[in-house]
Amino acid sequence: METIKTASFEYLISLAKEKPEGGYRFVLDGAEYDIQDVLEISAIATKHGYIVIY
């Protein structure tokens, strides 16, 4: 049976840490991403199999 993963958008945004040089470092399931805008988080979470709740 497959596990269904859900996360609120607010929680996912809280995982993004602002970098001094600009942008954000976002870590999800042990994978690190350097992003410019927190709106990129939804697409990343979807690729990891999450259903994002807004």
C-alpha positions in Angstrom: 0.0 0.0 0.0 1.3 3.4 -0.9 1.7 6.1 1.7 -0.1 9.4 1.1 1.9 12.4 2.2 0.3 15.7 2.9 1.7 19.0 4.1 0.2 22.5 4.6 1.7 25.2 2.4 2.4 27.2 5.5 4.4 24.4 7.1 6.5 23.9 3.9 7.3 27.6 3.8 8.5 27.4 7.4 11.1 24.9 6.2 12.6 27.5 3.8 15.5 29.4 5.4 16.5 32.8 3.9 20.1 32.9 2.7 22.2 36.1 3.3 23.1 36.3 -0.4 19.4 36.1 -1.4 17.0 33.4 -2.1 16.2 30.4 0.2 17.5 27.0 1.2 14.7 24.5 1.2 15.1 21.0 2.6 12.5 18.3 2.0 12.9 14.6 2.7 16.7 15.1 3.0 17.0 16.8 -0.4 18.3 20.4 -0.5 17.1 23.0 -2.9 18.3 26.6 -3.5 15.3 28.5 -4.6 14.7 32.2 -5.4 11.0 32.3 -4.4 9.0 30.3 -1.8 6.3 29.8 -4.5 8.7 27.2 -6.0 8.0 25.0 -2.9 4.7 23.6 -4.2 6.2 22.1 -7.3 9.1 20.6 -5.3 6.7 19.0 -2.8 4.5 17.6 -5.6 7.6 16.0 -7.2 8.3 14.4 -3.8 4.7 12.9 -3.8 3.1 15.4 -1.4 -0.4 16.7 -1.6 -0.1 20.4 -0.6 -2.9 21.8 1.4 -3.5 25.5 1.1 
